[in-house]
């Protein structure tokens, strides 16, 4: 069955390239729908949805955008417009996938449309800035966007751009043809945060939940993972959370590489979702390569995790701040919440005899937690390490009890 694939680009500067992608999609017997996001020169090809319609969807006009004489204003307006149109087309069942191509401006606009769509809708962005020299996390957000490096600038068709654009067209067509469609859970869903240093615990907990008839979704502690998890919580798609690896909270408080947003845990508390919180991975700060770290920080215990990441031990004061942060949020929850502390260490390397073992610093988390919670939180301290099977079994059992009460 033919699928409707939206193709987004500035037709005043990328018309030839958009036409190339459009025609490849049509050859695969799908329906390309071209959206023009340009604002200045005349479009090189006729779009299905004009730039004027895009501007109108942003509650403005091309004339008003041009009169403002502000490029950032223009990009923001067209980004809002394509996002609104993409959302509407999807709601009407007229959008099965989206592909866009461009430089920084085109990437901002194209990915705005993609982020307006739910997970599961194929999304491909061919971008000149999709490389290690640029930060493109904000383009992706919490959605399943595939960003493909254009290698050459997108200016005409040549031996490089033809190949890259053909691969991109093939990618979005393949994704569309293999898309499973909207997924609905046929059993209660539990979210778990995880990290490499807590994987053993997460794996054992997952086994138990699946045996009990729950669907388990794991989210990495990279900050975006927790944000995606909490968006699902806010949307009512989760029945419980095992926040077992909140490393991103420590990253936020201490300026590490993987940081949560300031509103971490607020959605969970607002929704009153059953939660068991464990300070897994909150005991170290993730920095970049060893040579990038200040000498002062390297006076602490640290481990070179890989060539681009270094784990630096969090001190007692930082752990106290983390405990306070957690307590201030979870003590406001309208639902059941338990904080469970593995007294023998919060992560793989934080274990007796390990390079990041520091029970005195860990005690800071407990002190900050108890001081800020003022008796409003249920707190359990277990004489176990986080990665011991018995600890995984204890936290899983507790969350099951909270959900089933």
C-alpha positions as CSV (number, residue, x, y, z in Angstrom):
1,X,0.0,0.0,0.0
2,X,1.5,3.4,-0.9
3,X,2.6,5.5,2.0
4,X,2.6,9.3,2.3
5,X,6.1,10.6,2.8
6,X,6.6,14.2,3.6
7,X,9.7,15.9,2.0
8,X,10.8,19.1,3.7
9,X,13.3,21.6,2.3
10,X,13.9,25.2,1.1
11,X,12.9,25.1,-2.5
12,X,14.7,28.3,-3.3
13,X,18.1,26.8,-2.6
14,X,17.5,23.0,-2.5
15,X,14.9,22.6,-5.1
16,X,16.9,20.3,-7.4
17,X,17.9,18.1,-4.5
18,X,14.4,17.9,-3.1
19,X,13.1,16.9,-6.6
20,X,15.7,14.1,-6.8
21,X,14.5,12.7,-3.4
22,X,10.9,13.2,-4.4
23,X,11.3,11.2,-7.6
24,X,13.1,8.4,-5.9
25,X,10.3,8.0,-3.4
26,X,7.7,8.1,-6.2
27,X,9.7,5.3,-8.1
28,X,9.2,3.1,-5.0
29,X,5.4,3.7,-5.5
30,X,4.9,5.9,-2.5
31,X,3.4,9.4,-2.4
32,X,5.9,12.2,-1.8
33,X,4.4,15.4,-0.3
34,X,6.8,18.3,-0.7
35,X,6.7,21.1,1.8
36,X,8.5,24.3,0.9
37,X,10.2,25.9,3.9
38,X,12.1,28.6,2.0
39,X,11.3,32.3,2.3
40,X,13.3,34.3,-0.3
41,X,13.9,33.2,-3.9
42,X,11.3,31.6,-6.1
43,X,10.8,27.8,-5.5
44,X,12.6,25.7,-8.1
45,X,9.8,23.1,-8.2
46,X,6.1,23.2,-7.3
47,X,5.4,22.0,-3.8
48,X,2.4,20.3,-2.5
49,X,2.4,22.7,0.5
50,X,3.7,26.2,-0.2
51,X,5.8,28.4,2.0
52,X,2.8,30.7,2.4
53,X,0.8,27.8,3.9
54,X,3.8,27.1,6.2
55,X,3.9,30.7,7.4
56,X,0.1,30.8,7.9
57,X,0.4,27.7,10.1
58,X,2.8,29.7,12.2
59,X,0.1,32.5,12.3
60,X,2.2,34.9,10.2
61,X,3.0,35.5,6.5
62,X,6.0,35.4,4.3
63,X,5.6,39.1,3.8
64,X,5.7,39.7,7.6
65,X,8.7,37.4,8.0
66,X,10.7,39.2,5.3
67,X,9.7,42.6,6.7
68,X,11.1,41.7,10.1
69,X,14.5,41.3,8.5
70,X,15.6,38.9,11.2
71,X,16.9,35.5,10.1
72,X,16.4,33.8,13.5
73,X,12.8,35.1,13.5
74,X,12.3,33.6,10.0
75,X,13.8,30.2,10.9
76,X,11.7,30.0,14.1
77,X,8.5,30.9,12.3
78,X,9.0,28.4,9.5
79,X,10.0,25.7,12.1
80,X,6.7,26.4,14.0
81,X,4.8,26.2,10.7
82,X,6.2,22.9,9.5
83,X,5.8,21.4,13.0
84,X,2.1,22.4,13.0
85,X,1.5,21.0,9.5
86,X,3.3,17.8,10.3
87,X,1.2,17.3,13.5
88,X,-2.0,18.0,11.6
89,X,-1.2,15.7,8.7
90,X,-0.3,12.9,11.1
91,X,-3.6,13.4,13.0
92,X,-5.5,13.2,9.7
93,X,-3.7,10.0,8.7
94,X,-1.9,11.7,5.8
95,X,1.7,11.4,7.1
96,X,3.5,8.0,7.3
97,X,7.1,9.3,7.3
98,X,9.1,12.4,6.9
99,X,12.5,13.3,5.3
100,X,14.2,16.6,5.2
101,X,17.5,18.0,4.0
102,X,19.5,21.1,4.6
103,X,22.2,23.0,6.4
104,X,21.8,24.5,9.9
105,X,18.6,26.3,8.9
106,X,17.1,23.3,7.1
107,X,18.1,21.1,10.0
108,X,16.4,23.4,12.6
109,X,13.2,23.5,10.5
110,X,13.1,19.9,9.4
111,X,13.7,18.4,12.8
112,X,11.1,20.7,14.4
113,X,8.5,18.9,12.3
114,X,10.0,15.5,13.3
115,X,9.9,16.3,17.0
116,X,6.2,17.1,16.6
117,X,5.6,13.5,15.6
118,X,5.3,10.5,17.9
119,X,7.9,7.8,18.3
120,X,7.5,5.2,15.6
121,X,6.9,7.5,12.7
122,X,10.0,7.2,10.4
123,X,12.1,10.4,10.4
124,X,15.3,11.0,8.4
125,X,17.3,14.3,8.4
126,X,20.1,14.7,5.9
127,X,22.2,17.5,7.4
128,X,25.5,19.2,6.8
129,X,26.0,19.6,10.6
130,X,25.5,15.9,11.5
131,X,29.1,15.3,12.6
132,X,31.4,15.3,15.6
133,X,32.2,18.9,15.2
134,X,28.7,20.1,16.0
135,X,26.2,19.5,18.8
136,X,23.0,18.1,17.3
137,X,21.3,16.7,20.4
138,X,18.8,19.6,20.5
139,X,17.7,18.7,16.9
140,X,16.8,15.1,18.1
141,X,15.3,15.8,21.5
142,X,13.6,12.7,22.8
143,X,12.4,11.4,19.4
144,X,13.6,8.6,17.1
145,X,15.2,10.9,14.5
146,X,17.8,9.5,12.2
147,X,20.4,12.2,11.3
148,X,22.6,11.4,8.3
149,X,25.7,13.4,7.5
150,X,25.5,14.8,4.0
151,X,29.4,14.7,3.7
152,X,29.3,17.4,0.9
153,X,27.3,20.5,1.2
154,X,23.8,20.2,-0.3
155,X,24.4,22.4,-3.4
156,X,23.5,20.7,-6.6
157,X,23.7,17.1,-7.7
158,X,27.1,15.4,-8.1
159,X,28.8,12.1,-7.5
160,X,28.6,12.6,-3.7
161,X,25.2,14.2,-3.2
162,X,23.4,11.9,-5.5
163,X,24.7,8.9,-3.6
164,X,23.9,10.4,-0.1
165,X,20.5,11.5,-1.1
166,X,19.7,8.2,-2.7
167,X,20.7,6.4,0.5
168,X,18.6,8.8,2.6
169,X,15.6,8.2,0.3
170,X,16.1,4.4,0.6
171,X,16.3,4.7,4.3
172,X,13.0,6.6,4.8
173,X,11.3,4.3,2.3
174,X,12.6,1.2,4.0
175,X,11.6,2.5,7.4
176,X,8.2,3.3,6.1
177,X,7.7,-0.1,4.5
178,X,8.8,-1.9,7.7
179,X,7.1,0.4,10.2
180,X,5.0,-1.6,12.7
181,X,2.5,1.2,13.2
182,X,1.3,2.5,16.6
183,X,2.3,0.2,19.4
184,X,0.0,-0.5,22.4
185,X,1.1,-2.4,25.4
186,X,-1.1,-5.4,26.2
187,X,0.2,-5.5,29.8
188,X,1.2,-3.0,32.5
189,X,4.4,-1.1,31.7
190,X,7.3,-0.4,34.0
191,X,10.2,2.1,33.1
192,X,13.7,1.5,34.4
193,X,16.7,3.8,34.2
194,X,20.0,2.1,33.6
195,X,23.7,2.6,33.0
196,X,26.6,0.3,32.3
197,X,27.6,0.4,35.9
198,X,24.1,-0.8,37.1
199,X,23.3,-3.2,34.2
200,X,23.5,-6.3,36.4
201,X,20.8,-5.0,38.7
202,X,18.6,-3.8,35.8
203,X,18.8,-7.1,34.0
204,X,17.7,-9.1,37.1
205,X,14.9,-6.6,37.8
206,X,13.7,-6.9,34.3
207,X,13.6,-10.7,34.4
208,X,11.4,-10.5,37.5
209,X,9.0,-7.9,36.1
210,X,8.6,-9.9,32.9
211,X,7.9,-13.0,34.9
212,X,5.2,-11.1,36.7
213,X,3.6,-10.0,33.5
214,X,4.9,-6.5,33.1
215,X,6.3,-4.9,30.0
216,X,9.7,-3.3,30.7
217,X,11.2,-0.2,29.0
218,X,14.8,0.7,29.9
219,X,16.1,4.3,29.5
220,X,19.8,5.2,29.5
221,X,21.0,7.7,32.1
222,X,22.1,10.2,29.5
223,X,19.6,12.8,30.5
224,X,17.5,12.5,27.4
225,X,16.5,9.0,28.4
226,X,15.0,10.2,31.7
227,X,13.3,13.0,29.9
228,X,11.7,10.6,27.4
229,X,10.7,8.4,30.3
230,X,9.0,11.3,32.2
231,X,7.2,12.4,29.0
232,X,5.7,8.9,28.8
233,X,4.8,9.2,32.5
234,X,3.1,12.5,31.9
235,X,1.2,11.0,29.0
236,X,-0.1,8.2,31.2
237,X,1.7,5.4,29.4
238,X,3.5,4.0,32.4
239,X,2.3,2.2,35.5
240,X,5.4,2.4,37.5
241,X,9.0,3.6,37.6
242,X,12.2,2.0,38.9
243,X,14.6,5.0,38.8
244,X,17.6,2.8,39.4
245,X,20.3,4.8,37.6
246,X,19.7,8.6,38.0
247,X,23.3,9.5,37.1
248,X,21.9,12.4,35.1
249,X,20.8,14.2,38.3
250,X,24.4,14.2,39.6
251,X,25.5,15.4,36.1
252,X,23.0,18.3,36.3
253,X,24.1,19.3,39.8
254,X,27.8,19.0,39.1
255,X,28.2,20.0,35.5
256,X,28.9,16.5,34.1
257,X,28.5,15.4,30.5
258,X,25.1,13.7,31.0
259,X,22.7,16.1,32.6
260,X,19.0,15.9,33.5
261,X,16.7,18.9,33.0
262,X,16.0,21.0,36.1
263,X,12.4,19.6,36.3
264,X,13.6,16.0,36.8
265,X,11.2,13.9,38.8
266,X,8.5,16.6,38.7
267,X,6.3,14.9,36.2
268,X,6.4,11.6,38.2
269,X,5.5,13.4,41.4
270,X,2.8,15.4,39.7
271,X,1.2,12.3,38.2
272,X,1.6,10.4,41.5
273,X,3.1,7.4,39.6
274,X,4.4,4.6,41.9
275,X,8.2,4.9,42.0
276,X,11.1,3.2,43.6
277,X,14.2,5.5,43.5
278,X,17.8,4.2,43.9
279,X,20.9,6.4,43.8
280,X,22.6,4.2,41.2
281,X,25.4,6.0,39.4
282,X,24.8,9.3,41.3
283,X,28.1,8.7,43.0
284,X,30.4,9.9,40.2
285,X,30.7,12.7,37.7
286,X,31.2,11.9,34.0
287,X,33.7,14.1,32.4
288,X,35.4,14.0,29.0
289,X,38.9,12.7,28.2
290,X,41.4,12.7,31.0
291,X,43.5,15.5,29.6
292,X,40.4,17.8,29.6
293,X,39.9,17.5,33.4
294,X,41.2,20.1,35.8
295,X,44.1,19.1,38.1
296,X,41.9,19.9,41.1
297,X,39.3,17.3,40.1
298,X,42.0,14.8,39.4
299,X,43.1,15.0,43.1
300,X,40.0,12.9,43.7
301,X,39.5,9.2,42.9
302,X,38.9,8.7,39.2
303,X,38.7,6.0,36.6
304,X,39.3,6.3,32.8
305,X,36.2,4.7,31.5
306,X,37.2,4.9,27.8
307,X,39.2,7.3,25.7
308,X,36.5,9.9,25.8
309,X,34.9,9.5,29.2
310,X,36.4,9.7,32.8
311,X,34.5,8.9,36.0
312,X,35.4,11.2,38.9
313,X,34.2,10.4,42.4
314,X,31.6,12.8,43.8
315,X,32.5,14.1,47.3
316,X,30.3,14.1,50.4
317,X,29.0,17.6,49.9
318,X,27.9,16.9,46.3
319,X,26.2,13.7,47.4
320,X,24.4,15.6,50.1
321,X,23.1,18.1,47.4
322,X,21.9,15.1,45.3
323,X,20.0,13.7,48.2
324,X,18.4,17.0,48.9
325,X,17.4,17.4,45.2
326,X,15.7,14.0,45.2
327,X,13.9,14.5,48.5
328,X,12.6,18.0,47.5
329,X,10.9,16.5,44.5
330,X,9.7,13.1,45.7
331,X,8.4,14.4,49.0
332,X,5.8,16.3,46.9
333,X,4.5,13.2,45.1
334,X,0.8,12.4,45.2
335,X,1.5,8.7,44.9
336,X,3.5,6.0,46.6
337,X,7.3,6.4,46.6
338,X,10.2,4.5,48.2
339,X,13.9,5.4,48.2
340,X,16.1,2.3,48.6
341,X,19.8,2.7,49.4
342,X,22.4,0.0,48.7
343,X,24.8,0.6,51.6
344,X,27.7,-1.4,50.0
345,X,28.0,0.8,47.0
346,X,25.9,2.7,44.4
347,X,27.7,1.5,41.2
348,X,29.9,-1.1,39.7
349,X,33.2,0.6,40.6
350,X,31.9,1.8,44.0
351,X,32.3,-1.4,45.9
352,X,34.7,-2.5,48.7
353,X,38.1,-2.7,47.1
354,X,37.0,-0.9,44.0
355,X,38.5,2.4,42.7
356,X,35.5,4.6,43.6
357,X,34.5,3.1,46.9
358,X,33.8,5.8,49.4
359,X,31.1,5.0,51.9
360,X,31.5,8.3,53.8
361,X,30.7,10.2,50.6
362,X,27.7,7.9,50.0
363,X,26.5,8.7,53.4
364,X,26.1,12.3,52.3
365,X,23.3,11.3,50.0
366,X,21.4,9.7,52.8
367,X,21.9,12.7,55.1
368,X,20.7,15.2,52.4
369,X,17.8,12.9,51.6
370,X,16.6,12.6,55.2
371,X,17.1,16.3,56.0
372,X,15.1,17.5,53.1
373,X,12.4,14.9,53.2
374,X,11.5,15.7,56.8
375,X,10.0,12.3,57.3
376,X,7.7,12.5,54.3
377,X,9.5,9.8,52.3
378,X,9.7,6.1,52.8
379,X,13.5,5.3,53.0
380,X,15.0,1.8,53.2
381,X,18.7,1.1,53.7
382,X,19.9,-2.4,52.6
383,X,23.2,-4.0,53.5
384,X,23.8,-4.9,49.9
385,X,25.6,-3.6,46.8
386,X,23.5,-2.3,44.0
387,X,24.5,-5.1,41.6
388,X,23.8,-8.0,44.0
389,X,20.8,-10.0,42.8
390,X,19.2,-9.7,46.2
391,X,19.1,-5.9,45.9
392,X,17.5,-6.2,42.4
393,X,14.9,-8.5,43.8
394,X,14.2,-6.2,46.8
395,X,13.6,-3.1,44.7
396,X,11.6,-5.0,42.1
397,X,9.4,-6.5,44.8
398,X,8.9,-3.1,46.4
399,X,7.8,-1.5,43.2
400,X,5.4,-4.3,42.4
401,X,3.9,-3.9,45.8
402,X,3.5,-0.1,45.3
403,X,1.8,-0.7,42.0
404,X,-0.5,-3.5,43.1
405,X,-1.6,-1.9,46.4
